[in-house]
């Protein structure tokens, strides 16, 4: 090389060295690399850690040898402002020749001879960079892949652990135990150990598999909602009990009405088909007493407000369902009396129609009317017979109406 070529090459290589140094330092500062360096790992992630550390050691080793060769050329050039032929020849060897000597490596057994002496490999500066480039890309890709997977897992783990803490705080304020929370906590501890110790075990390709964490979070959210309901029960316990008591008062009144209606139907309707009478108020009243009575303190200490919340919710549901069934039963029984009144009203309406047709003195119509009226105004009333007679009366009137029209 000429002196100008040497100076241009030195300037280019100094810039190249600076860029390589910057790239290596940025790689070491990368979040994924820092995660690897600061963790006690196992499994697949330990293998990645070992490969990355070995790769970085090789990169820094090559870079150090590269820098030494370049430094030797810079020192030589600095000592000779006007280099002669011998100096230019040495500078050419350092800058373009095999000036980067790698450490002596042990020759494999199959390649040895009796007098062979292991020797180190020598590279040019360009060849050293070409050796570093794929090694850097391999390490960078491994670090980036791990960072993508691990960051996603750690982020989701933080969300799930926050959900767990919220549930634990609620349970602590409520007292008692929650077996489902204990189970989910154990599951979370097991998954967290994998996330922190071997995150690549949860990798699917270049993405994190958060399925187990998502399932635990869903379970914890359900537990938290149950505990929040328990908290609402605790805060509004007296109001909830009063609400149940009010429903039971309505239930007792409806059951009494159903019994009264049954007695009336039995007296006024012949051979009625009656549903079973509702009789739930007493049992539900006992359950209410058990929930809100003196034993409540022991229940809270044992199962906590979570258990009490479930019992109150079940009691509310049972009380409302019993009230609805009692109302339906009373309605069915009342319907028999309503049916008699309906038939009476229809009979009188048909009699008015017969009078309008000029059939007020019709002996046959009068006979059927008297028969129907006697049945409907007799206790107990035979609704089936009254219905048949009323239908006969209606048909007779309609037949005479057609004759009048003709």
Secondary structure, DSSP 8 states (H G I E B T S, - for coil): --HHHHHHHHHHHHHHHHHHHHHHHHHHHSHHHHHHHT----HHHHHHHHHHHHHHHHHHHHHHHHHHHHHHHHHHHHH-TT--HHHHHHHHHHHHSS-EE-------GGG--TT------EE-HHHHHHHHHHHHHHHHHHHHHHHHHHHHHHHHHHHHHHHHHHHHHHHHHH-S--HHHHHHHHHHHHHHHHHHH-GGGGEETTEE--HHHHHHHHHHHHHHHHHHHHHHHHHTHHHHHHHHHHHHHHHHHHHHHHHHHHHHHHHHBTT---------HHHHHHHHHHHHSTTHHHHHHHHHHHHHHHHHHHHHHHHHHHHHHHHHHHHHHHHHHHHHHHHHHHHHHHHHHHHHTT-TT-HHHHHHHHHHHHHHTSSSB-HHHHHHHHHHHHHHHHHHHHHHH-
